[in-house]
Amino acid sequence: MSELPLAGVTDDREEPTAAPPRRLAATERRRAILDAARPVFARRGFHGAGTADIASAANCSEPMLYKHFPSKLDLFAAVLDDASHDMRRRFEQAAADETDPIARLASLPRDIAATPEFAEKVRLRTLAVGMAHEPQVRQALLANADTSRACVADAVRTGQARGTVRPDIDPEHVAWLWVGITLAGGLRQALEGDEALREIPRVMDTLHSLLRLEAPEPRT
């Protein structure tokens, strides 16, 4: 049976103290700020997003935020580039599919539409298009669009060489159609809400079916 402390007697045992918070390395802090900034920019837009709110969400001070990003515009461009990085990686992996790169690219929107960050990333790019006059934002948009276009065009050329894609179409035109579909998805999201993004995979399926020489296999 455990003994209870007597009244008026002080227990000399020390209370356990919480470990001090671990100081983040510069790369970890930058990562935390980017992850915190993405949803804030996506929900509130560039002008509505406050750096104080972003710093609070990242569990750091505003001076610390500005240590990593000289201005809010620099932070927005970095968030946009970071959000695009994963998309570029997925594009490159899909386009490298040795079996059927066009089919793999067409299925890509279906894979990523289920991720929680997809709606935020689409909204960010829609916001960025209206800010393309800013050099930092323009560069981030160009890098994303150029990579996407190159991957799609290369996949079309591969399909044409293998005889599975129509030879009478320009791969660069298909690449721009692809970019246009994703931008149209952002417009529909702005007008109709996130549910509209569910249409993007089906639109890509339509484009895929128009490219192929043979009849597409029925979907299960």
C-alpha positions in Angstrom: 0.0 0.0 0.0 1.5 3.3 -1.1 2.1 6.0 1.6 0.3 9.3 1.2 2.3 12.5 2.0 1.5 13.9 5.5 -0.3 17.2 5.7 2.0 20.1 5.8 5.0 18.0 4.8 6.6 18.9 1.5 7.4 16.1 -0.9 11.1 16.6 -1.9 10.7 14.5 -5.1 11.2 16.7 -8.2 8.4 16.8 -10.7 9.4 15.6 -14.1 10.2 18.4 -16.5 9.3 18.5 -20.1 12.2 18.1 -22.5 13.0 21.4 -24.2 11.8 21.5 -27.8 14.3 20.3 -30.3 15.9 23.1 -32.3 15.2 22.4 -36.0 18.0 22.4 -38.5 17.8 25.1 -41.3 16.4 22.6 -43.8 13.8 21.3 -41.4 12.7 24.8 -40.5 12.4 25.7 -44.1 10.3 22.5 -44.7 8.1 23.4 -41.8 7.4 26.9 -43.1 6.6 25.7 -46.6 4.2 23.1 -45.2 2.5 25.7 -43.1 2.3 28.3 -45.8 0.8 26.1 -48.5 -2.7 25.7 -46.9 -2.7 29.4 -45.7 -2.0 30.7 -49.2 -4.5 28.2 -50.7 -7.3 29.2 -48.4 -6.7 33.0 -48.2 -4.9 33.9 -51.4 -1.7 35.8 -51.6 -2.9 39.1 -50.2 -5.1 37.6 -47.5 -2.4 35.3 -46.1 -0.5 36.9 -43.2 3.1 36.0 -42.5 2.3 36.1 -38.7 -0.3 33.4 -39.2 2.1 31.4 -41.4 4.9 31.7 -38.8 2.5 30.7 -36.0 1.4 27.6 -38.0 5.1 26.7 -38.5 5.8 27.2 -34.8 8.4 29.9 -35.4 8.6 33.7 -35.2 8.2 36.1 -38.1 11.9 37.1 -38.0 12.7 33.4 -38.3 10.4 33.2 -41.3 12.0 36.2 -43.0 15.4 34.6 -42.3 14.5 31.8 -44.7 12.4 33.9 -47.1 13.2 37.6 -47.7 9.6 38.5 -48.5 6.1 37.1 -48.6 6.4 37.0 -52.4 9.6 34.9 -52.2 7.8 32.6 -49.8 4.8 32.3 -52.2 7.1 31.5 -55.1 8.9 28.9 -53.0 5.6 27.3 -52.0 4.5 27.2 -55.6 7.8 25.6 -56.7 7.7 23.1 -53.8 4.1 22.1 -54.7 5.2 21.7 -58.3 8.2 19.5 -57.4 6.1 16.5 -56.5 4.0 16.9 -59.7 7.2 17.0 -61.8 8.5 13.9 -60.1 5.3 12.0 -60.8 5.3 13.2 -64.4 8.8 12.0 -65.0 8.1 8.7 -63.4 5.0 8.2 -65.4 6.6 9.2 -68.7 9.4 6.8 -68.1 7.0 3.8 -68.1 8.4 1.4 -70.6 5.1 -0.4 -71.2 2.7 2.4 -72.2 3.8 5.9 -71.1 0.7 7.6 -72.5 -1.7 5.3 -70.6 0.4 5.9 -67.5 0.3 9.6 -67.9 -3.5 9.5 -68.5 -4.0 7.6 -65.2 -1.8 10.0 -63.3 -4.5 12.5 -62.4 -6.6 9.7 -61.0 -3.8 8.8 -58.7 -3.1 12.2 -57.4 -6.7 13.5 -57.2 -7.1 11.4 -54.1 -4.3 13.1 -52.1 -5.4 15.7 -49.6 -3.0 18.4 -50.9 -4.2 18.1 -54.5 -6.9 20.8 -54.2 -4.5 23.1 -52.5 -1.9 22.7 -55.2 -4.4 23.3 -58.0 -5.6 26.5 -56.2 -2.1 27.7 -55.7 -1.3 27.4 -59.4 -4.6 29.2 -60.3 -3.5 32.1 -58.0 0.0 32.1 -59.5 -1.3 32.5 -63.1 -2.7 35.9 -62.0 0.7 36.9 -60.6 2.9 35.8 -63.5 4.1 39.4 -63.9 6.2 38.8 -60.8 9.6 37.3 -61.9 9.8 34.8 -59.0 6.3 33.5 -59.7 6.7 33.4 -63.4 9.9 31.3 -63.1 8.2 28.8 -60.9 5.3 28.5 -63.3 7.6 28.2 -66.3 9.6 25.4 -64.6 6.4 23.4 -63.9 4.9 23.9 -67.3 8.1 23.2 -69.2 8.7 19.9 -67.4 5.1 18.8 -67.8 5.0 19.6 -71.5 8.3 17.9 -72.1 7.2 14.7 -70.4 3.9 14.6 -72.3 5.4 15.3 -75.6 8.1 12.6 -75.1 5.4 10.1 -74.1 3.5 10.9 -77.3 6.6 10.5 -79.5 7.3 7.1 -77.8 3.7 6.0 -78.5 4.0 7.1 -82.1 7.2 5.2 -82.5 5.6 2.0 -81.1 2.5 2.4 -83.3 0.1 2.9 -80.4 -0.5 6.6 -80.8 -1.8 8.4 -83.9 1.0 9.6 -86.2 -0.9 12.6 -87.5 -0.8 14.7 -84.3 1.8 17.1 -83.1 3.3 15.9 -79.7 3.8 19.6 -78.7 0.2 20.4 -79.3 -0.9 17.4 -77.2 1.4 18.7 -74.4 -0.3 22.1 -74.5 -3.7 20.4 -74.4 -2.6 18.6 -71.3 -1.5 21.8 -69.6 -4.7 23.5 -70.7 -6.9 20.7 -69.1 -5.2 21.2 -65.8 -5.6 24.9 -65.9 -9.3 24.5 -66.8 -9.5 22.3 -63.7 -8.3 25.2 -61.7 -11.0 27.5 -63.2 -13.7 25.0 -62.5 -12.5 24.6 -58.9 -12.7 28.4 -58.5 -16.3 28.4 -59.9 -17.7 25.1 -58.6 -15.5 24.1 -55.6 -13.1 21.2 -55.0 -15.6 18.6 -56.2 -15.1 19.8 -59.8 -11.5 18.4 -59.6 -13.0 14.9 -59.8 -13.7 15.6 -63.5 -10.0 16.0 -64.4 -9.3 12.2 -64.6 -12.2 11.7 -66.9 -11.2 14.5 -69.2 -7.7 13.0 -69.4 -9.3 9.6 -70.3 -11.1 11.4 -73.1 -7.8 12.9 -74.4 -6.1 9.5 -74.1 -8.8 7.8 -76.2 -8.5 10.4 -78.9 -4.7 9.8 -79.2 -4.8 6.0 -79.5 -4.9 4.1 -82.7 -6.6 1.0 -81.3 -9.9 1.0 -79.4 -9.3 1.5 -75.7 -9.9 -1.4 -73.4 -13.1 -1.2 -71.3 -12.5 0.1 -67.8 -13.2 -2.2 -64.9 
